[in-house]
Amino acid sequence: MELEERSCEKIILNGDVYLGAVKGMTPHGKGKYTWLDGTIYEGDWVEGKMTGKGKIYWPSQATFEGDFSGGYLHGFGTFTGSEGSFYRGSWKMNSQHGIGRKQYRNSDIYDGCWREGVHEGSGRYAWSSGNVYIGTWKNGRMSGRGIMKWLNGDIFDGFWSNGLRHGSGLYRFGDGSYYFGTWSKGLKDGPGTFYRAGNKHLSKLNLGGHKVKRRRQLYSYLSNESEESGLPSVNRTLSEKISSSFRRDSARFSHGTTSPDDLSRTGSMREITSDEKSQVVSVTSNDGRTEFADNRTLAYEREYMQGVLIKERIRNITKLSHKSKQRLKFSKEVKRTSCMDIYRGQRSHYLMLSLQLGIRYTVGKITPVPMREVRSSDFGEQARIKMFFPRKGTQLTPPHNSIDFNWKDYCPMVFRNLRELFKLNAADYMMSICGDDGLRELSSPGKSGSLFYLSHDDRFVIKTLKKSELKVLLKMLPHYYDHVQAHDNTLITKFFGAHRISLRHGKKVRFVVMGNMFCTELRIHRRYDLKGSSQGRFTNKDEIDESTTLKDLDLNYEFHMDRLLRDSLFKQISLDCGFLESQQIIDYSLLLGLHFRAPEHLKSLLEPPDAEQAENTNHMVDGVISQGELLIPPRALLLVTHEPTSVSTAPGPHVRGDALKAYSIGNKEADLLLPGTGRLRVQLGVNMPAQANHKLMQAETDSAEVELFEVYDVVLYLGIIDILQEYNMKKKIEHACKSLKYDHLAISAVEPSFYSKRFVTFLERMFPIQP
């Protein structure tokens, strides 16, 4: 028998008072509930819980009026905070979630998407000072593509991360000058080009139209975006049971969002914007000014490291290289290319979906199998997982949006054990490659014609293989397995899987999944592919940009390392080269990435205190805050004793072995301390500190190009790649033919033992022993 519904009943529970409709002894219908602490709710109830339309008043003078569900603020409503903030928009389980507009106590206004109480997605933030940001947000910070406009007329259009400029972008100054380049953590970092106002080349680009179009896209996206879905954390309900008092303060609603004080500091950035222009203009070469009289035809090609200018080249705009001009086409430069663009038409989309479906199926099938030692049969011809994936799905495969395809996975148990050996979690592996964000194509496919894709989190590289390369990999796999198992610190590429896709009525595409050696938060300023040979091993200077991988003859640095670190490095290089020689492999390279650290004494010049900073004398240099005088470390990086609790010990796809010992700290395990950035674990090929001595070439004495420093502190990332080329009959013929035209000792195609010795000798010259 249903309980009778009655109206105008007064119920007193634990000092709380309810007046309104009831069902049995619980509120049901319209009613007013007053808690002992003075909190009041007036509105709809369903079986003892606030559900429907209502209004709540807190003793702090904060109020909410809108939708409730199950005792939560859920739906659409207006919240007025006791401190003067105001939010009107969507809610989900007591948190701003969806589309909403908030005015903060300091009159800043955010209008856009929310997720669990913080800015997430597209939105517009207007500071009370007059600065405005329109773009994407993540975890309450500007992250992704967006436009910032300052009150003084400066505009930045580009990528952001954690509230700071980070990635490619263009900066337009109030006087009409432009800087196209890259940023890291708010500072110019890497190559870029500056053009003065009125430059003849800028007038051809319709940059104003580009900005209008971008703003329209952002506004359109903002107005049309629907409420985002997700799994927010469930707070304790406001009214689990009526017997539980609703004595809750408004603080968790009014302060659950990003602090407006934090955003106001981000929005002003006065110490950065005022410096942008002064840096760019003040470091001009006098020789450059006299050589070119008309500033309207000049381009200032510059390179920065953490905001410090290290190189400048003044060039006539009419003589700029094709790639330099391409930097002006910002919309092309910053566009992230999906692997779906690799092939023409829909075939590319099918290829990506097929790869993700196949890897997800294989890893899901092999992971539940109990771990065991690999057997010889695990390397054999029968060690394959084959599956047909029809579009409609089967009992074993899901329905999908690709076309019918056949999938083959090679040696699944071997690669499963290799992933375990490399401490790679199966779930993380699948999420990185098979997640919704998909894959990205690397811009430089290489001489081999192979295509390279990056996982969305940059942890893994997927490379297409020739049939001959796959055969070499499978042939050497038993020996490769033994080698990496015996040597934790091996520098040889980590392989995580080998696969083949056969699209219906299409060719077979073979893939190998590898660890990305440059998976790091630090910007890689230089990339080198070093073989030890010299014939043809250089790059056309006019074709070099920030994504170019340079070669042996382009390297104009010597690297001085800690004695023990160098010994560990060359011990492993010798072991790895010995293994490759035993497998008759040639044409392998040392992939070297350099992260330059700016001299610390120069960073203090980047951010002179402005009027606002002078009041509290707080200064920030590359993320390090100090009171009063700047505390500038004497060097840009330091080796310190390893502390496991101070660095991340989580293994990554490029991490190898244990921490290394350093001679300079008493033969103890070492960490790398980067002032203002963090503390990193030093491992072989990962986070290795060195001093790079620049060797001045004769061509660099041109007065229009200036190298401002000769010695740099650098962080090295390195590994041995391209290990799938045998010294077969084809290579022997190549050696014979090229020897007739070139020095037979300088060409790449040489027999394996000589290749190995030449490779090691070249690296020993590159890393000389310290006297």
C-alpha positions in Angstrom: 0.0 0.0 0.0 1.4 3.4 -1.0 2.1 6.0 1.6 -0.3 8.8 1.6 0.9 12.2 0.3 0.0 15.1 2.5 0.7 18.9 2.4 1.5 21.6 4.9 3.1 19.2 7.4 5.7 20.4 9.9 8.5 17.9 10.7 11.3 18.4 13.2 14.4 16.2 12.9 17.5 16.8 15.1 16.6 20.5 15.4 16.0 21.0 11.6 12.6 22.1 10.5 10.7 21.1 7.3 7.4 22.7 6.2 5.7 21.4 3.1 4.3 18.4 1.3 5.3 15.0 2.6 5.0 11.3 1.7 4.9 9.3 4.8 7.4 11.0 7.0 9.8 12.3 4.2 9.5 15.5 2.2 7.9 15.0 -1.2 6.6 17.9 -3.4 7.0 21.6 -2.6 8.6 22.4 0.7 10.9 24.5 2.8 13.7 22.9 4.8 15.6 24.9 7.5 18.8 23.5 9.0 19.9 24.3 12.5 22.8 26.3 11.2 20.5 28.6 9.2 20.8 27.1 5.8 17.5 27.2 3.9 16.2 25.3 0.9 12.9 26.1 -0.8 11.7 24.1 -3.8 10.9 20.6 -5.0 11.4 17.3 -3.2 11.2 13.7 -4.3 11.2 11.1 -1.6 13.3 13.0 0.8 15.8 14.4 -1.7 16.0 17.8 -3.3 15.0 17.1 -6.9 13.5 19.6 -9.4 13.5 23.4 -9.2 14.7 25.1 -6.0 16.7 27.8 -4.2 19.1 27.4 -1.4 20.5 30.1 1.0 23.6 29.6 3.0 24.4 31.6 6.2 27.4 33.1 4.4 25.0 34.9 2.1 25.8 32.6 -0.8 22.8 31.4 -2.9 22.0 29.0 -5.6 18.8 28.9 -7.7 18.2 26.3 -10.3 17.9 22.6 -10.9 18.5 19.9 -8.3 18.7 16.1 -8.7 19.0 13.6 -5.9 20.3 16.2 -3.5 22.9 17.6 -5.9 23.2 20.8 -7.8 22.5 19.2 -11.2 21.3 20.8 -14.3 21.1 24.6 -15.0 21.4 27.2 -12.3 22.8 30.4 -10.9 25.2 30.5 -8.0 26.1 33.8 -6.2 29.2 33.5 -3.9 29.5 35.3 -0.6 32.6 37.0 -1.9 30.9 38.5 -4.9 31.5 35.9 -7.6 28.6 34.9 -9.9 28.2 31.8 -12.0 25.3 31.0 -14.4 25.4 27.8 -16.4 25.3 24.0 -16.3 26.0 21.9 -13.2 26.7 18.2 -12.6 26.8 16.7 -9.1 27.6 20.0 -7.4 30.3 21.1 -9.9 30.2 23.5 -12.8 30.1 21.1 -15.8 29.1 22.0 -19.3 28.6 25.6 -20.7 28.6 28.4 -18.2 29.6 32.0 -17.5 31.4 33.1 -14.3 32.3 36.6 -13.1 35.0 36.5 -10.4 35.2 38.7 -7.4 37.9 40.8 -9.2 35.6 41.3 -12.2 37.4 38.8 -14.4 34.9 36.9 -16.6 35.1 33.4 -18.0 32.6 32.3 -20.6 32.9 28.8 -22.0 33.1 25.1 -21.2 33.6 23.6 -17.7 34.5 20.1 -16.4 34.2 19.2 -12.8 34.5 22.8 -11.7 37.4 23.9 -13.8 37.8 25.4 -17.3 38.0 22.6 -19.8 37.5 22.8 -23.6 36.8 26.1 -25.5 36.3 29.3 -23.6 36.9 33.0 -23.4 38.5 34.7 -20.4 38.5 38.5 -20.1 40.6 40.0 -17.4 39.5 43.2 -15.6 42.7 44.8 -16.9 41.4 44.5 -20.5 43.4 41.5 -21.7 41.4 38.7 -23.4 42.1 35.0 -24.2 40.0 33.0 -26.6 40.9 29.3 -27.1 41.2 25.9 -25.4 41.6 25.1 -21.8 42.7 22.1 -19.8 42.5 21.6 -16.0 41.7 25.3 -15.6 44.7 26.5 -17.6 45.2 27.7 -21.1 46.3 24.6 -23.0 46.1 24.0 -26.7 45.5 26.5 -29.5 44.4 30.0 -28.5 44.7 33.7 -29.0 45.7 36.2 -26.3 45.2 39.9 -26.9 46.7 42.4 -24.4 45.5 45.9 -23.7 48.5 47.4 -25.3 47.6 45.8 -28.7 50.0 42.8 -28.6 48.6 39.6 -29.8 49.8 36.0 -29.5 48.2 33.3 -31.7 49.6 29.8 -31.1 49.9 26.9 -28.7 49.7 27.0 -24.9 50.4 24.6 -22.1 49.6 25.0 -18.4 48.9 28.7 -18.9 52.1 29.5 -20.8 53.0 29.9 -24.4 54.4 26.5 -25.4 54.9 25.4 -29.0 54.6 27.2 -32.3 53.0 30.6 -32.6 53.1 34.1 -33.9 53.4 37.2 -31.8 52.2 40.5 -33.2 53.4 43.6 -31.4 51.3 46.7 -31.0 53.5 48.6 -33.5 52.8 46.0 -36.2 56.0 43.9 -35.9 55.8 40.1 -36.0 57.8 37.3 -34.5 57.2 33.7 -35.8 58.7 31.0 -33.7 58.5 28.5 -30.9 58.1 28.8 -27.1 58.8 26.6 -24.1 57.1 27.4 -20.8 56.5 31.0 -21.8 60.0 31.7 -23.2 61.2 31.8 -26.8 63.0 28.5 -27.3 64.3 27.4 -30.7 64.4 29.0 -34.1 62.2 31.9 -35.2 62.0 35.0 -37.5 61.3 38.6 -36.6 59.9 41.1 -39.1 59.7 44.8 -38.4 56.5 46.7 -38.9 55.9 47.6 -42.5 57.9 44.7 -43.9 57.2 44.2 -47.5 56.7 40.5 -47.2 54.2 40.8 -44.4 51.9 42.9 -46.6 51.4 39.9 -48.8 50.1 37.6 -46.1 46.7 39.0 -45.0 47.5 38.2 -41.4 44.7 40.4 -40.2 42.2 38.2 -42.1 43.8 35.1 -40.6 43.1 36.4 -37.1 39.5 37.3 -37.9 38.9 33.9 -39.3 40.5 32.3 -36.3 38.3 34.3 -33.9 35.2 33.4 -35.8 36.1 29.7 -35.6 36.6 29.9 -31.9 33.4 31.7 -31.2 31.5 29.3 -33.4 33.0 26.3 -31.7 32.3 27.8 -28.3 28.6 28.6 -29.1 27.9 25.2 -30.6 29.8 22.9 -28.3 27.6 20.6 -26.3 28.1 19.7 -22.6 31.1 17.4 -22.2 30.6 14.0 -20.8 32.9 12.3 -18.3 33.2 10.5 -15.0 33.4 13.3 -12.4 34.2 12.5 -8.8 31.0 12.1 -6.7 30.9 14.4 -3.8 28.8 13.5 -0.7 25.2 14.3 -1.4 23.7 17.4 0.3 20.7 15.4 1.5 21.6 11.7 1.7 18.9 11.3 4.2 16.7 13.9 5.9 18.1 12.8 9.3 21.5 13.9 8.1 21.8 17.7 8.7 22.3 19.9 5.6 24.8 22.1 7.4 27.1 22.8 4.4 29.0 25.9 3.6 29.0 27.5 0.2 32.8 27.4 -0.1 33.0 24.2 -2.1 30.9 25.7 -4.8 32.4 29.2 -4.9 36.0 28.1 -4.6 36.0 24.9 -6.5 37.2 26.6 -9.7 40.5 28.0 -10.8 41.7 30.9 -8.6 41.2 34.2 -10.3 44.4 35.4 -8.8 46.4 32.7 -10.6 44.7 33.7 -13.9 45.3 37.4 -13.4 49.0 36.7 -13.2 48.8 34.7 -16.4 46.7 37.3 -18.1 49.0 40.2 -17.5 52.4 38.5 -18.3 53.7 42.1 -18.3 57.3 41.0 -17.5 57.2 38.8 -20.6 55.3 41.0 -23.1 57.3 44.1 -22.4 60.5 42.0 -22.8 59.4 40.4 -26.1 59.9 43.5 -28.1 62.9 44.9 -26.4 64.8 41.5 -26.8 64.0 41.2 -30.4 65.0 44.8 -31.3 68.0 45.4 -29.0 70.2 42.4 -30.0 70.4 43.5 -33.7 73.8 43.3 -35.3 75.2 46.7 -36.4 76.8 45.1 -39.3 73.4 43.8 -40.4 72.0 47.3 -40.3 74.7 48.8 -42.5 74.6 46.0 -45.0 70.9 46.4 -45.7 69.6 49.9 -45.7 65.9 49.2 -46.1 64.5 47.6 -42.9 61.3 46.7 -44.9 63.2 44.0 -46.7 65.0 42.5 -43.7 64.2 39.3 -41.8 66.0 38.5 -38.5 66.4 34.8 -38.2 67.1 34.0 -34.6 67.5 31.1 -32.3 66.8 31.1 -28.6 67.3 28.8 -25.7 65.0 29.4 -22.7 64.5 33.0 -23.8 68.2 33.8 -24.3 69.3 34.7 -27.9 72.2 32.5 -29.0 72.3 33.1 -32.7 71.1 35.7 -35.2 71.2 35.9 -39.0 70.0 39.0 -40.8 68.9 38.3 -44.3 67.3 40.1 -47.2 63.7 39.0 -47.5 64.1 38.5 -51.2 66.8 36.0 -50.6 65.1 34.0 -47.9 65.0 30.2 -48.3 61.8 28.4 -49.2 61.6 26.9 -45.7 62.1 30.3 -44.0 59.2 31.7 -46.0 57.2 28.7 -45.0 57.4 29.7 -41.4 55.3 32.7 -42.2 52.5 30.4 -43.1 51.7 29.8 -39.5 48.4 28.0 -40.0 50.3 25.3 -41.9 53.2 25.1 -39.4 51.1 24.6 -36.3 48.7 22.2 -37.8 49.1 18.7 -36.3 48.9 16.2 -39.1 47.0 13.0 -38.5 48.1 9.8 -40.0 44.8 9.9 -41.8 46.4 12.4 -44.2 49.2 10.1 -45.2 47.3 8.3 -47.9 44.8 10.0 -50.2 41.1 9.6 -49.6 39.5 7.3 -47.0 42.2 4.7 -47.2 44.3 6.5 -44.6 41.4 6.5 -42.2 40.9 2.8 -42.6 44.6 2.1 -42.1 44.6 3.9 -38.8 41.5 2.2 -37.5 42.7 -1.1 -38.6 46.1 -0.7 -36.8 44.4 0.3 -33.6 41.8 -2.5 -33.8 44.5 -5.1 -34.5 46.9 -4.0 -31.6 43.9 -3.8 -29.2 42.9 -7.3 -30.2 46.4 -8.8 -30.0 47.4 -7.2 -26.6 44.0 -8.1 -25.2 44.4 -11.7 -26.3 48.0 -12.3 -25.2 48.0 -10.4 -21.9 45.8 -12.9 -19.9 48.2 -15.7 -20.9 50.3 -16.6 -17.8 53.9 -15.3 -18.0 56.5 -17.9 -19.0 60.0 -18.0 -20.6 60.0 -17.8 -24.3 60.6 -21.0 -26.3 62.2 -21.5 -29.6 58.7 -22.2 -31.1 57.7 -18.6 -30.1 60.1 -17.3 -32.7 59.0 -19.8 -35.4 56.9 -19.4 -38.5 53.8 -20.6 -36.7 54.1 -18.0 -34.0 51.5 -15.7 -35.4 48.1 -14.4 -34.5 45.9 -14.0 -37.5 42.4 -12.6 -37.6 39.9 -11.4 -40.1 38.1 -8.2 -39.1 34.8 -7.8 -41.1 33.1 -4.5 -40.9 30.0 -6.0 -39.2 32.1 -7.8 -36.6 32.0 -11.5 -35.4 31.9 -13.3 -32.1 35.6 -12.6 -31.8 35.9 -9.2 -33.3 33.9 -6.0 -32.7 32.0 -4.1 -35.4 34.0 -1.2 -36.7 34.0 1.7 -39.1 36.9 0.6 -41.2 36.7 -1.7 -44.2 37.2 -5.5 -44.0 40.9 -6.3 -43.4 43.2 -9.1 -42.4 45.5 -8.7 -39.4 48.7 -10.6 -38.6 50.7 -10.2 -35.4 54.3 -11.6 -35.4 55.8 -13.5 -32.5 53.2 -12.2 -29.9 54.6 -14.1 -26.9 58.1 -12.7 -27.6 57.0 -9.1 -27.9 54.7 -9.5 -24.9 57.8 -10.6 -22.8 59.8 -7.8 -24.3 57.1 -5.3 -23.1 57.3 -6.8 -19.7 61.1 -6.7 -19.8 60.9 -3.0 -20.6 58.4 -2.6 -17.7 55.7 -1.4 -20.0 52.1 -1.8 -18.8 49.8 -3.4 -21.3 46.9 -1.0 -20.5 49.2 2.0 -21.0 50.5 0.6 -24.2 47.0 0.2 -25.6 45.8 3.6 -24.4 48.8 5.4 -26.0 48.3 3.8 -29.4 44.7 2.9 -29.5 43.2 5.9 -27.7 40.7 8.3 -29.2 43.4 10.9 -30.0 44.9 8.6 -32.7 48.3 9.0 -34.3 50.3 11.8 -35.8 52.7 11.6 -38.7 56.3 12.8 -38.3 57.2 15.5 -40.8 60.4 13.9 -42.0 59.8 10.4 -43.4 63.5 9.9 -44.1 65.5 8.7 -47.0 64.2 5.2 -46.8 60.7 6.3 -47.8 59.2 4.8 -44.6 56.4 6.5 -42.8 56.7 7.4 -39.1 53.8 7.9 -36.8 53.8 9.2 -33.2 51.4 8.1 -30.5 49.3 11.0 -29.2 51.4 11.1 -26.0 54.7 10.9 -27.9 55.7 7.7 -26.2 55.8 5.4 -29.2 57.0 5.6 -32.8 55.4 3.4 -35.4 57.3 2.8 -38.6 56.3 1.1 -41.8 58.7 -1.6 -42.9 59.8 -3.1 -46.2 59.2 -6.8 -46.5 63.0 -7.3 -46.4 63.3 -5.3 -43.2 60.7 -7.4 -41.5 62.5 -10.5 -42.5 65.7 -9.2 -40.9 63.9 -8.3 -37.7 62.3 -11.8 -37.4 65.6 -13.5 -38.2 67.6 -11.5 -35.6 64.7 -11.5 -33.0 66.1 -14.5 -30.9 69.5 -12.8 -30.6 68.0 -9.4 -30.0 65.9 -10.8 -27.2 69.0 -12.4 -25.5 70.9 -9.1 -26.0 68.4 -6.8 -24.4 67.7 -9.3 -21.6 71.4 -9.4 -20.8 72.0 -5.7 -21.1 69.5 -3.4 -19.3 71.4 -0.3 -20.5 71.4 -1.2 -24.2 71.2 1.8 -26.5 69.6 -0.3 -29.3 66.0 0.6 -30.4 63.3 -1.0 -28.2 60.8 -3.0 -30.2 57.4 -3.6 -28.8 55.5 -5.3 -31.6 55.5 -6.2 -35.3 52.3 -6.3 -37.3 50.9 -6.5 -40.8 47.6 -5.2 -42.2 46.1 -6.4 -45.5 43.4 -4.0 -46.6 40.9 -5.7 -49.0 42.1 -5.3 -52.6 45.1 -3.3 -51.3 48.8 -3.9 -50.6 50.1 -5.3 -47.4 51.4 -2.7 -44.9 54.0 -3.8 -42.3 54.6 -2.0 -39.1 57.0 -2.1 -36.1 56.3 -0.3 -32.8 59.3 1.3 -31.1 60.0 3.5 -28.1 60.5 7.2 -28.9 63.9 8.3 -27.7 62.9 11.9 -27.6 59.9 11.4 -25.3 60.8 14.2 -22.8 59.3 17.4 -21.5 62.5 19.2 -22.5 62.6 20.8 -26.0 65.0 19.0 -28.4 66.8 21.9 -30.1 69.0 19.8 -32.4 68.6 16.3 -33.9 71.4 14.4 -35.5 71.6 11.1 -37.4 75.2 10.0 -37.1 76.7 7.0 -39.0 80.4 7.8 -38.9 80.7 8.1 -42.7 81.3 11.3 -44.6 80.2 10.8 -48.2 77.0 12.8 -48.7 76.5 13.2 -44.9 75.5 16.9 -44.8 72.3 19.0 -45.1 71.7 22.0 -47.3 71.9 25.0 -45.0 68.9 26.7 -46.6 66.7 23.6 -46.1 67.3 23.4 -42.3 64.5 24.2 -39.9 63.5 23.2 -36.4 62.3 19.7 -37.5 65.3 18.9 -39.6 67.4 15.9 -38.6 71.1 16.9 -39.3 73.9 14.6 -40.3 77.6 13.9 -39.6 79.2 16.8 -41.4 76.6 19.2 -39.9 77.8 18.5 -36.4 80.0 21.3 -35.1 80.2 20.4 -31.4 82.4 18.3 -29.2 80.8 17.0 -26.1 82.6 16.7 -22.8 81.1 14.4 -20.2 81.7 13.2 -16.7 84.4 10.6 -16.8 82.3 7.7 -15.5 79.3 8.6 -17.6 81.4 8.6 -20.7 83.0 5.2 -19.7 79.5 3.7 -19.2 78.3 5.1 -22.5 81.2 3.7 -24.6 81.2 0.4 -22.9 77.6 -0.1 -23.9 78.2 1.3 -27.5 80.9 -1.3 -27.9 78.6 -4.1 -26.7 75.8 -3.0 -29.0 78.0 -2.6 -32.0 79.5 -6.0 -31.4 76.0 -7.5 -31.4 75.1 -5.7 -34.6 78.3 -6.8 -36.2 77.6 -10.4 -35.3 74.2 -10.1 -37.1 75.9 -8.6 -40.2 74.0 -5.3 -39.8 75.2 -2.0 -41.3 73.7 1.4 -42.0 72.7 1.9 -38.3 73.0 5.4 -36.8 73.3 7.1 -33.5 70.2 9.3 -33.1 71.3 12.2 -31.0 69.0 14.9 -29.5 70.4 18.0 -27.8 68.6 20.2 -25.3 70.5 23.4 -24.8 70.4 25.1 -21.4 70.7 28.9 -21.4 73.5 30.4 -19.3 71.9 31.1 -15.9 73.6 34.5 -15.5 71.8 35.7 -18.6 68.4 34.6 -17.5 68.3 37.3 -15.0 68.3 39.8 -17.8 65.1 38.4 -19.3 62.5 39.6 -16.8 63.2 43.0 -15.4 60.7 43.8 -12.7 57.9 46.1 -13.8 55.8 48.4 -11.7 53.6 45.6 -10.4 56.5 43.4 -9.5 58.5 46.1 -7.8 55.9 46.5 -5.1 56.4 43.0 -3.7 60.0 42.3 -5.0 59.1 38.8 -6.0 60.9 37.6 -9.1 60.7 34.5 -11.3 63.5 33.1 -13.4 62.6 30.1 -15.5 60.1 29.0 -12.8 62.3 29.6 -9.7 60.8 32.3 -7.4 63.0 34.1 -4.9 62.5 37.1 -2.6 64.5 40.2 -3.1 67.8 39.5 -5.0 67.6 36.8 -7.7 69.2 33.5 -6.7 71.0 32.5 -9.9 72.8 29.2 -9.8 76.3 29.3 -11.2 75.5 26.7 -14.0 72.6 25.8 -16.1 72.6 22.2 -14.9 74.2 20.3 -12.0 74.9 16.7 -11.2 73.8 15.8 -7.7 73.5 12.6 -5.7 70.6 10.4 -6.7 67.5 10.5 -4.5 64.8 8.1 -5.5 62.1 10.1 -3.8 63.0 13.3 -5.6 62.8 12.0 -9.2 60.2 10.0 -11.1 61.1 6.3 -11.2 58.3 5.4 -13.5 59.7 3.5 -16.5 59.1 4.9 -19.9 59.5 3.5 -23.4 62.8 5.3 -23.8 64.2 4.7 -20.2 67.0 2.2 -19.8 68.5 0.4 -16.8 69.3 2.0 -13.5 70.7 5.3 -12.4 74.3 5.9 -13.5 77.3 6.8 -11.3 79.2 10.0 -11.8 82.9 10.7 -11.0 82.3 14.3 -10.2 80.1 13.5 -7.2 82.3 10.8 -5.7 81.3 7.7 -7.8 77.7 7.9 -6.6 74.5 7.5 -8.5 73.5 10.8 -10.1 70.5 12.9 -10.7 70.5 15.9 -13.1 69.3 19.2 -11.5 68.0 21.8 -13.9 67.5 25.0 -12.0 63.9 26.2 -12.4 62.9 23.1 -14.3 63.2 20.0 -12.2 65.3 17.1 -11.2 65.8 14.2 -13.6 67.0 10.7 -13.4 70.3 10.2 -15.3 70.3 7.0 -17.3 72.3 5.7 -20.3 71.0 7.7 -23.3 68.5 9.6 -21.2 69.0 12.9 -19.4 72.7 12.7 -19.8 74.5 16.1 -19.1 77.4 17.3 -21.1 79.2 20.5 -22.1 79.0 21.2 -25.8 82.0 23.1 -27.3 81.1 24.9 -30.5 83.6 24.6 -33.2 83.5 27.8 -35.3 83.5 27.0 -39.0 85.0 29.4 -41.6 81.6 29.9 -43.2 80.2 31.2 -39.9 82.4 34.3 -39.8 79.9 36.0 -42.1 79.0 39.3 -40.3 75.3 38.8 -40.9 75.3 35.7 -38.8 76.5 35.8 -35.2 77.0 32.8 -32.8 76.9 34.5 -29.4 78.4 31.7 -27.3 81.0 28.9 -27.8 80.3 26.7 -24.8 76.8 25.4 -23.8 75.5 23.1 -21.1 73.4 20.5 -22.9 71.2 17.5 -22.0 71.7 14.5 -24.3 69.2 11.9 -25.5 70.6 9.2 -27.7 70.2 5.7 -29.0 71.1 3.4 -31.9 68.5 3.2 -34.6 68.0 1.7 -38.1 69.3 -1.7 -37.3 67.4 -3.7 -39.9 69.8 -3.5 -42.9 71.9 -6.6 -43.6 75.2 -6.5 -45.5 73.7 -8.6 -48.3 74.5 -9.0 -52.0 72.8 -5.7 -52.8 74.9 -3.8 -50.4 78.1 -5.5 -51.6 77.3 -4.4 -55.1 76.6 -0.8 -53.9 80.0 -0.8 -52.1 81.8 -1.9 -55.3 80.1 0.7 -57.4 80.5 3.6 -55.1 84.1 2.7 -54.4 84.9 3.5 -58.0 83.6 7.1 -57.6 84.3 7.9 -54.0 86.7 7.1 -51.2 85.8 3.5 -50.2 86.4 4.4 -46.5 83.9 7.3 -46.5 80.9 5.6 -47.9 78.2 4.0 -45.8 78.0 0.6 -47.5 81.0 -1.2 -46.0 81.4 -4.6 -44.4 80.1 -4.9 -40.8 83.3 -5.1 -38.9 84.7 -2.0 -40.5 81.4 -0.2 -40.2 81.4 -0.9 -36.4 85.0 0.3 -35.9 84.5 3.4 -37.9 81.2 4.2 -36.0 82.9 3.9 -32.6 85.9 5.9 -33.7 83.8 8.7 -34.9 81.8 8.8 -31.6 85.1 8.8 -29.6 86.2 11.9 -31.5 82.8 13.5 -30.8 83.1 12.7 -27.1 86.8 13.2 -26.4 88.3 12.1 -23.1 88.7 15.0 -20.6 92.4 15.7 -19.8 
